[in-house]
Amino acid sequence: MILELATIDIKPLTNEDFLQALEQAKGVISKAKGFIRIEVKTCIEQPNRYVLLIYWETLEDHTVGFRESELFKEWRALIGPFFENPPFVQHYR
């Protein structure tokens, strides 16, 4: 199992709209091959910062299967407009 850890800073004062869009986006990513689950954490010190903990069966399920799919385009279209800057993504065993 692989953990994708994505740190996302969103535009100020868009938290409610972002969280609504993220709920829709969860439905999209859940259809991806190899997807296991997602957890969302909100930063206490920086309320516009979120960490997404996304679990995949393999690294390639995320980096190739999902990232090169139409599902990724849908996912990004839903939550991408809220990004203050590109997400910082790392993978863990």
DRENMARBA-964368 format. One record per atom (N, C-alpha, C, O): residue number from 1; atom name; x, y, z. Coordinates in steps of 0.001 Angstrom, whole numbers. Last residue first. Example, Ala and Ser with C-alpha at 12.3 -4.5 7.8 and 13.67 -1.06 7.14 Angstrom:
DRENMARBA-964368
+-----+------+---------+---------+---------+
: pos : site :    east :   north :      up :
+-----+------+---------+---------+---------+
:   2 :    N :   12850 :   -2250 :    7080 :
:   2 :   CA :   13670 :   -1060 :    7140 :
:   2 :    C :   12900 :      30 :    7870 :
:   2 :    O :   13409 :    1138 :    8039 :
:   1 :    N :   13190 :   -5690 :    7800 :
:   1 :   CA :   12300 :   -4500 :    7800 :
:   1 :    C :   13200 :   -3300 :    7800 :
:   1 :    O :   14236 :   -3319 :    8465 :
+-----+------+---------+---------+---------+
***
This chain:
DRENMARBA-964368
+-----+------+---------+---------+---------+
: pos : site :    east :   north :      up :
+-----+------+---------+---------+---------+
:  93 :    N :    5768 :    4598 :    1825 :
:  93 :   CA :    5473 :    3159 :    1950 :
:  93 :    C :    4775 :    2912 :    3269 :
:  93 :    O :    4434 :    1772 :    3582 :
:  92 :    N :    4674 :    7654 :     294 :
:  92 :   CA :    5294 :    6923 :    1400 :
:  92 :    C :    4878 :    5447 :    1346 :
:  92 :    O :    3790 :    5105 :     883 :
:  91 :    N :    5109 :   10557 :   -1741 :
:  91 :   CA :    4585 :    9204 :   -1562 :
:  91 :    C :    5382 :    8471 :    -492 :
:  91 :    O :    6596 :    8635 :    -379 :
:  90 :    N :    3999 :   13965 :   -2003 :
:  90 :   CA :    5024 :   12962 :   -1785 :
:  90 :    C :    4345 :   11629 :   -1534 :
:  90 :    O :    3172 :   11568 :   -1166 :
:  89 :    N :    3260 :   17174 :   -3276 :
:  89 :   CA :    2866 :   15759 :   -3179 :
:  89 :    C :    4101 :   14883 :   -2977 :
:  89 :    O :    5107 :   15028 :   -3672 :
:  88 :    N :    1865 :   20228 :   -2959 :
:  88 :   CA :    3141 :   19553 :   -2734 :
:  88 :    C :    2797 :   18101 :   -2424 :
:  88 :    O :    2125 :   17818 :   -1432 :
:  87 :    N :    -144 :   21927 :   -5431 :
:  87 :   CA :      21 :   21069 :   -4253 :
:  87 :    C :    1430 :   20480 :   -4178 :
:  87 :    O :    2090 :   20266 :   -5195 :
:  86 :    N :     503 :   25292 :   -6562 :
:  86 :   CA :     407 :   23855 :   -6833 :
:  86 :    C :     595 :   23031 :   -5558 :
:  86 :    O :    1401 :   23393 :   -4700 :
:  85 :    N :   -1456 :   27754 :   -4743 :
:  85 :   CA :    -262 :   27368 :   -5485 :
:  85 :    C :    -366 :   25855 :   -5729 :
:  85 :    O :   -1240 :   25204 :   -5157 :
:  84 :    N :   -4074 :   27956 :   -4060 :
:  84 :   CA :   -3267 :   29184 :   -4007 :
:  84 :    C :   -1974 :   28974 :   -4795 :
:  84 :    O :   -1465 :   29896 :   -5431 :
:  83 :    N :   -6829 :   26316 :   -5484 :
:  83 :   CA :   -5420 :   26251 :   -5103 :
:  83 :    C :   -4764 :   27628 :   -5136 :
:  83 :    O :   -4887 :   28366 :   -6113 :
:  82 :    N :   -9370 :   26331 :   -6491 :
:  82 :   CA :   -9187 :   26858 :   -5144 :
:  82 :    C :   -7720 :   26942 :   -4729 :
:  82 :    O :   -7402 :   27576 :   -3723 :
:  81 :    N :   -9401 :   25056 :   -8955 :
:  81 :   CA :   -9615 :   26508 :   -8911 :
:  81 :    C :   -9396 :   27144 :   -7534 :
:  81 :    O :   -9252 :   28362 :   -7429 :
:  80 :    N :   -9080 :   22246 :   -8249 :
:  80 :   CA :   -7963 :   23072 :   -8722 :
:  80 :    C :   -8192 :   24572 :   -8654 :
:  80 :    O :   -7263 :   25308 :   -8323 :
:  79 :    N :  -11418 :   20832 :   -7733 :
:  79 :   CA :  -10703 :   21459 :   -6613 :
:  79 :    C :   -9573 :   22388 :   -7030 :
:  79 :    O :   -9150 :   23234 :   -6242 :
:  78 :    N :  -12599 :   20196 :  -10281 :
:  78 :   CA :  -13411 :   20490 :   -9101 :
:  78 :    C :  -12643 :   21254 :   -8035 :
:  78 :    O :  -13159 :   22227 :   -7484 :
:  77 :    N :  -10504 :   19689 :  -12006 :
:  77 :   CA :  -11469 :   20738 :  -12365 :
:  77 :    C :  -12325 :   21140 :  -11165 :
:  77 :    O :  -12729 :   22297 :  -11049 :
:  76 :    N :   -9294 :   17502 :  -10762 :
:  76 :   CA :   -8604 :   18791 :  -10774 :
:  76 :    C :   -9545 :   19942 :  -11123 :
:  76 :    O :   -9400 :   21045 :  -10596 :
:  75 :    N :  -11272 :   15531 :  -11261 :
:  75 :   CA :  -10810 :   15831 :   -9898 :
:  75 :    C :  -10214 :   17229 :   -9833 :
:  75 :    O :  -10571 :   18035 :   -8973 :
:  74 :    N :  -11276 :   15497 :  -14082 :
:  74 :   CA :  -12492 :   15851 :  -13328 :
:  74 :    C :  -12131 :   16306 :  -11918 :
:  74 :    O :  -12618 :   17331 :  -11440 :
:  73 :    N :   -8661 :   14650 :  -14549 :
:  73 :   CA :   -9110 :   15936 :  -15095 :
:  73 :    C :  -10362 :   16419 :  -14365 :
:  73 :    O :  -10494 :   17606 :  -14066 :
:  72 :    N :   -8747 :   12146 :  -13341 :
:  72 :   CA :   -7876 :   13181 :  -12784 :
:  72 :    C :   -8302 :   14562 :  -13282 :
:  72 :    O :   -8302 :   15529 :  -12519 :
:  71 :    N :  -10501 :   10810 :  -15066 :
:  71 :   CA :  -10909 :   11046 :  -13682 :
:  71 :    C :  -10056 :   12133 :  -13041 :
:  71 :    O :  -10570 :   12955 :  -12282 :
:  70 :    N :   -9012 :   10473 :  -17318 :
:  70 :   CA :  -10071 :   11481 :  -17364 :
:  70 :    C :  -10560 :   11799 :  -15952 :
:  70 :    O :  -10982 :   12922 :  -15674 :
:  69 :    N :   -5531 :    9936 :  -16345 :
:  69 :   CA :   -6902 :    9539 :  -16681 :
:  69 :    C :   -7842 :   10742 :  -16773 :
:  69 :    O :   -7512 :   11855 :  -16367 :
:  68 :    N :   -3019 :   10106 :  -15332 :
:  68 :   CA :   -3142 :   10173 :  -16787 :
:  68 :    C :   -4568 :    9849 :  -17257 :
:  68 :    O :   -4782 :    9527 :  -18426 :
:  67 :    N :   -3312 :    9783 :  -12586 :
:  67 :   CA :   -2834 :   11075 :  -13091 :
:  67 :    C :   -2977 :   11219 :  -14607 :
:  67 :    O :   -3047 :   12339 :  -15114 :
:  66 :    N :   -4147 :    7033 :  -12356 :
:  66 :   CA :   -5037 :    8160 :  -12038 :
:  66 :    C :   -4585 :    9450 :  -12712 :
:  66 :    O :   -5390 :   10135 :  -13343 :
:  65 :    N :   -1948 :    5514 :  -13549 :
:  65 :   CA :   -3362 :    5204 :  -13745 :
:  65 :    C :   -4291 :    6378 :  -13506 :
:  65 :    O :   -5130 :    6691 :  -14350 :
:  64 :    N :     428 :    6954 :  -12634 :
:  64 :   CA :     126 :    6671 :  -14037 :
:  64 :    C :   -1377 :    6514 :  -14235 :
:  64 :    O :   -2003 :    7268 :  -14980 :
:  63 :    N :     362 :    7516 :   -9900 :
:  63 :   CA :    1192 :    8335 :  -10791 :
:  63 :    C :     908 :    8128 :  -12269 :
:  63 :    O :    1124 :    9035 :  -13073 :
:  62 :    N :   -1505 :    5607 :   -8722 :
:  62 :   CA :   -1650 :    7061 :   -8619 :
:  62 :    C :    -937 :    7787 :   -9750 :
:  62 :    O :   -1546 :    8576 :  -10473 :
:  61 :    N :    -669 :    3144 :   -9574 :
:  61 :   CA :   -2110 :    3423 :   -9595 :
:  61 :    C :   -2362 :    4918 :   -9484 :
:  61 :    O :   -3309 :    5442 :  -10071 :
:  60 :    N :    2050 :    3258 :   -9013 :
:  60 :   CA :    1622 :    3467 :  -10396 :
:  60 :    C :     111 :    3702 :  -10514 :
:  60 :    O :    -342 :    4376 :  -11439 :
:  59 :    N :    2075 :    2574 :   -6314 :
:  59 :   CA :    2489 :    3912 :   -6726 :
:  59 :    C :    1968 :    4227 :   -8121 :
:  59 :    O :    1499 :    5335 :   -8379 :
:  58 :    N :    -878 :     681 :   -5384 :
:  58 :   CA :     499 :     795 :   -5872 :
:  58 :    C :     800 :    2255 :   -6214 :
:  58 :    O :    -112 :    3065 :   -6381 :
:  57 :    N :   -3219 :    1240 :   -3878 :
:  57 :   CA :   -2653 :    -107 :   -3872 :
:  57 :    C :   -1188 :     -84 :   -4309 :
:  57 :    O :    -347 :    -741 :   -3695 :
:  56 :    N :   -3310 :    4237 :   -1908 :
:  56 :   CA :   -3367 :    3540 :   -3185 :
:  56 :    C :   -2790 :    2141 :   -3037 :
:  56 :    O :   -1962 :    1896 :   -2159 :
:  55 :    N :   -4700 :    6843 :      -9 :
:  55 :   CA :   -4095 :    5511 :       0 :
:  55 :    C :   -4381 :    4809 :   -1324 :
:  55 :    O :   -5515 :    4780 :   -1803 :
:  54 :    N :   -4052 :   10074 :     848 :
:  54 :   CA :   -4742 :    9238 :    -131 :
:  54 :    C :   -3988 :    7919 :    -243 :
:  54 :    O :   -2792 :    7891 :    -534 :
:  53 :    N :   -4541 :   12692 :    2706 :
:  53 :   CA :   -3879 :   11402 :    2853 :
:  53 :    C :   -4655 :   10443 :    1969 :
:  53 :    O :   -5774 :   10047 :    2295 :
:  52 :    N :   -4097 :   16054 :    2366 :
:  52 :   CA :   -4886 :   14929 :    1893 :
:  52 :    C :   -4025 :   13680 :    2026 :
:  52 :    O :   -2908 :   13629 :    1511 :
:  51 :    N :   -4165 :   18852 :    4336 :
:  51 :   CA :   -3357 :   17698 :    3970 :
:  51 :    C :   -4333 :   16605 :    3554 :
:  51 :    O :   -5267 :   16272 :    4284 :
:  50 :    N :   -4533 :   22375 :    3873 :
:  50 :   CA :   -5105 :   21037 :    4050 :
:  50 :    C :   -4056 :   19995 :    3692 :
:  50 :    O :   -3181 :   20227 :    2858 :
:  49 :    N :   -4800 :   25719 :    4851 :
:  49 :   CA :   -3912 :   24614 :    4466 :
:  49 :    C :   -4589 :   23285 :    4827 :
:  49 :    O :   -5130 :   23107 :    5919 :
:  48 :    N :   -6189 :   27799 :    5885 :
:  48 :   CA :   -6345 :   27596 :    4437 :
:  48 :    C :   -5397 :   26498 :    3922 :
:  48 :    O :   -5208 :   26356 :    2714 :
:  47 :    N :   -5487 :   27980 :    8568 :
:  47 :   CA :   -6781 :   27396 :    8214 :
:  47 :    C :   -7024 :   27225 :    6715 :
:  47 :    O :   -7985 :   26563 :    6324 :
:  46 :    N :   -2803 :   27296 :   10148 :
:  46 :   CA :   -3058 :   27932 :    8853 :
:  46 :    C :   -4356 :   27349 :    8295 :
:  46 :    O :   -4324 :   26322 :    7615 :
:  45 :    N :   -2999 :   25944 :   12578 :
:  45 :   CA :   -2311 :   27242 :   12527 :
:  45 :    C :   -2572 :   28008 :   11234 :
:  45 :    O :   -2562 :   29239 :   11231 :
:  44 :    N :   -4432 :   23620 :   11869 :
:  44 :   CA :   -4925 :   24503 :   12927 :
:  44 :    C :   -4313 :   25894 :   12794 :
:  44 :    O :   -5016 :   26900 :   12886 :
:  43 :    N :   -5306 :   22236 :    8750 :
:  43 :   CA :   -4252 :   22781 :    9599 :
:  43 :    C :   -4855 :   23746 :   10625 :
:  43 :    O :   -5688 :   24586 :   10282 :
:  42 :    N :   -7308 :   19413 :    8301 :
:  42 :   CA :   -7212 :   20874 :    8225 :
:  42 :    C :   -6144 :   21343 :    9207 :
:  42 :    O :   -6095 :   20894 :   10352 :
:  41 :    N :   -7287 :   16459 :    6351 :
:  41 :   CA :   -6961 :   17118 :    7619 :
:  41 :    C :   -6802 :   18619 :    7369 :
:  41 :    O :   -6235 :   19037 :    6360 :
:  40 :    N :   -8873 :   13705 :    4986 :
:  40 :   CA :   -8597 :   15133 :    4823 :
:  40 :    C :   -8384 :   15734 :    6207 :
:  40 :    O :   -9194 :   15542 :    7115 :
:  39 :    N :   -8290 :   10605 :    3411 :
:  39 :   CA :   -8536 :   11333 :    4650 :
:  39 :    C :   -8133 :   12783 :    4397 :
:  39 :    O :   -7169 :   13053 :    3680 :
:  38 :    N :   -9383 :    7984 :    1300 :
:  38 :   CA :   -8844 :    9342 :    1433 :
:  38 :    C :   -9230 :    9893 :    2802 :
:  38 :    O :  -10341 :    9679 :    3286 :
:  37 :    N :   -8553 :    4688 :     -19 :
:  37 :   CA :   -9335 :    5641 :     786 :
:  37 :    C :   -8635 :    6994 :     817 :
:  37 :    O :   -7477 :    7134 :     423 :
:  36 :    N :   -7802 :    3298 :   -2465 :
:  36 :   CA :   -8250 :    2618 :   -1249 :
:  36 :    C :   -9113 :    3546 :    -399 :
:  36 :    O :  -10263 :    3230 :     -96 :
:  35 :    N :   -7449 :    2843 :   -5935 :
:  35 :   CA :   -7773 :    3762 :   -4850 :
:  35 :    C :   -8280 :    2959 :   -3657 :
:  35 :    O :   -9092 :    2047 :   -3816 :
:  34 :    N :   -7179 :    1067 :   -8028 :
:  34 :   CA :   -6160 :    1063 :   -6996 :
:  34 :    C :   -6409 :    2017 :   -5844 :
:  34 :    O :   -5660 :    2009 :   -4867 :
:  33 :    N :   -8812 :    3095 :  -10345 :
:  33 :   CA :   -8226 :    1780 :  -10077 :
:  33 :    C :   -7141 :    1918 :   -9013 :
:  33 :    O :   -6285 :    2798 :   -9103 :
:  32 :    N :  -11203 :    5473 :   -9195 :
:  32 :   CA :   -9899 :    5169 :   -9793 :
:  32 :    C :   -9423 :    3783 :   -9389 :
:  32 :    O :   -9604 :    3353 :   -8250 :
:  31 :    N :  -13443 :    6235 :   -7862 :
:  31 :   CA :  -13644 :    5362 :   -9022 :
:  31 :    C :  -12318 :    4902 :   -9642 :
:  31 :    O :  -12313 :    4037 :  -10517 :
:  30 :    N :  -12680 :    8099 :   -6012 :
:  30 :   CA :  -13036 :    6763 :   -5513 :
:  30 :    C :  -13262 :    5756 :   -6638 :
:  30 :    O :  -13270 :    4549 :   -6393 :
:  29 :    N :  -12463 :   10460 :   -7363 :
:  29 :   CA :  -11237 :    9692 :   -7120 :
:  29 :    C :  -11554 :    8273 :   -6658 :
:  29 :    O :  -10772 :    7352 :   -6893 :
:  28 :    N :  -15228 :   11224 :   -7350 :
:  28 :   CA :  -14485 :   11005 :   -8593 :
:  28 :    C :  -13285 :   10103 :   -8342 :
:  28 :    O :  -13108 :    9096 :   -9027 :
:  27 :    N :  -15908 :   11566 :   -4705 :
:  27 :   CA :  -16664 :   10622 :   -5514 :
:  27 :    C :  -15967 :   10277 :   -6808 :
:  27 :    O :  -16099 :    9162 :   -7311 :
:  26 :    N :  -14154 :   13612 :   -4058 :
:  26 :   CA :  -13969 :   12296 :   -3437 :
:  26 :    C :  -14725 :   11225 :   -4213 :
:  26 :    O :  -14239 :   10103 :   -4362 :
:  25 :    N :  -15296 :   15767 :   -5370 :
:  25 :   CA :  -14056 :   15202 :   -5910 :
:  25 :    C :  -13764 :   13828 :   -5307 :
:  25 :    O :  -13187 :   12971 :   -5976 :
:  24 :    N :  -17404 :   16400 :   -3668 :
:  24 :   CA :  -17691 :   15909 :   -5023 :
:  24 :    C :  -16474 :   15187 :   -5595 :
:  24 :    O :  -16599 :   14135 :   -6222 :
:  23 :    N :  -15849 :   17248 :   -1506 :
:  23 :   CA :  -16791 :   16138 :   -1330 :
:  23 :    C :  -17167 :   15541 :   -2684 :
:  23 :    O :  -17241 :   14321 :   -2830 :
:  22 :    N :  -14554 :   19424 :   -2656 :
:  22 :   CA :  -13771 :   18245 :   -2297 :
:  22 :    C :  -14679 :   17038 :   -2063 :
:  22 :    O :  -14303 :   15914 :   -2396 :
:  21 :    N :  -16600 :   21273 :   -2824 :
:  21 :   CA :  -16027 :   20736 :   -4064 :
:  21 :    C :  -15246 :   19460 :   -3784 :
:  21 :    O :  -15272 :   18523 :   -4581 :
:  20 :    N :  -16878 :   21751 :     -69 :
:  20 :   CA :  -18009 :   21234 :    -854 :
:  20 :    C :  -17509 :   20596 :   -2146 :
:  20 :    O :  -17946 :   19506 :   -2516 :
:  19 :    N :  -14364 :   22799 :     516 :
:  19 :   CA :  -14785 :   21545 :    1148 :
:  19 :    C :  -15989 :   20930 :     435 :
:  19 :    O :  -16097 :   19707 :     351 :
:  18 :    N :  -14419 :   25169 :   -1024 :
:  18 :   CA :  -13429 :   24127 :   -1286 :
:  18 :    C :  -13888 :   22790 :    -715 :
:  18 :    O :  -13808 :   21764 :   -1390 :
:  17 :    N :  -16456 :   26585 :     238 :
:  17 :   CA :  -16622 :   26178 :   -1158 :
:  17 :    C :  -15643 :   25068 :   -1531 :
:  17 :    O :  -15993 :   24141 :   -2261 :
:  16 :    N :  -15230 :   26954 :    2769 :
:  16 :   CA :  -16524 :   26272 :    2634 :
:  16 :    C :  -16729 :   25748 :    1221 :
:  16 :    O :  -17129 :   24600 :    1031 :
:  15 :    N :  -12762 :   28344 :    2100 :
:  15 :   CA :  -12805 :   27045 :    2769 :
:  15 :    C :  -14119 :   26300 :    2563 :
:  15 :    O :  -14106 :   25120 :    2215 :
:  14 :    N :  -12022 :   30738 :    1062 :
:  14 :   CA :  -12739 :   29826 :     152 :
:  14 :    C :  -12960 :   28446 :     788 :
:  14 :    O :  -13306 :   27491 :      93 :
:  13 :    N :  -10365 :   32554 :    2374 :
:  13 :   CA :  -11825 :   32714 :    2474 :
:  13 :    C :  -12617 :   31841 :    1502 :
:  13 :    O :  -13753 :   32167 :    1158 :
:  12 :    N :   -7499 :   32328 :     263 :
:  12 :   CA :   -8154 :   32767 :    1494 :
:  12 :    C :   -9668 :   32904 :    1316 :
:  12 :    O :  -10165 :   33309 :     264 :
:  11 :    N :   -6967 :   29371 :   -1650 :
:  11 :   CA :   -7128 :   30822 :   -1611 :
:  11 :    C :   -7885 :   31213 :    -340 :
:  11 :    O :   -8802 :   30508 :      82 :
:  10 :    N :   -5119 :   26682 :     -68 :
:  10 :   CA :   -6190 :   27227 :    -895 :
:  10 :    C :   -6262 :   28744 :    -729 :
:  10 :    O :   -5696 :   29315 :     203 :
:   9 :    N :   -2556 :   24422 :    -208 :
:   9 :   CA :   -2926 :   25743 :     295 :
:   9 :    C :   -3985 :   26306 :    -646 :
:   9 :    O :   -3778 :   26395 :   -1857 :
:   8 :    N :   -2029 :   21076 :     464 :
:   8 :   CA :   -2715 :   22019 :    -421 :
:   8 :    C :   -3000 :   23312 :     334 :
:   8 :    O :   -3619 :   23290 :    1398 :
:   7 :    N :     -94 :   18261 :     317 :
:   7 :   CA :    -336 :   19483 :    1079 :
:   7 :    C :    -872 :   20533 :     112 :
:   7 :    O :    -259 :   20837 :    -911 :
:   6 :    N :    -563 :   14864 :     161 :
:   6 :   CA :    -633 :   16103 :    -627 :
:   6 :    C :    -963 :   17269 :     291 :
:   6 :    O :   -1993 :   17264 :     966 :
:   5 :    N :     733 :   11799 :     152 :
:   5 :   CA :     502 :   12898 :    1073 :
:   5 :    C :     576 :   14186 :     271 :
:   5 :    O :    1634 :   14558 :    -235 :
:   4 :    N :    -149 :    8582 :    -524 :
:   4 :   CA :     115 :    9873 :   -1180 :
:   4 :    C :    -230 :   10941 :    -163 :
:   4 :    O :   -1356 :   10990 :     332 :
:   3 :    N :     986 :    5531 :     427 :
:   3 :   CA :     316 :    6732 :     926 :
:   3 :    C :     785 :    7922 :     103 :
:   3 :    O :    1978 :    8223 :      47 :
:   2 :    N :     484 :    2244 :    -740 :
:   2 :   CA :    1216 :    3501 :    -865 :
:   2 :    C :     351 :    4637 :    -312 :
:   2 :    O :    -855 :    4692 :    -554 :
:   1 :    N :     852 :   -1180 :       0 :
:   1 :   CA :       0 :       0 :       0 :
:   1 :    C :     894 :    1239 :       0 :
:   1 :    O :    1932 :    1269 :     662 :
+-----+------+---------+---------+---------+
***
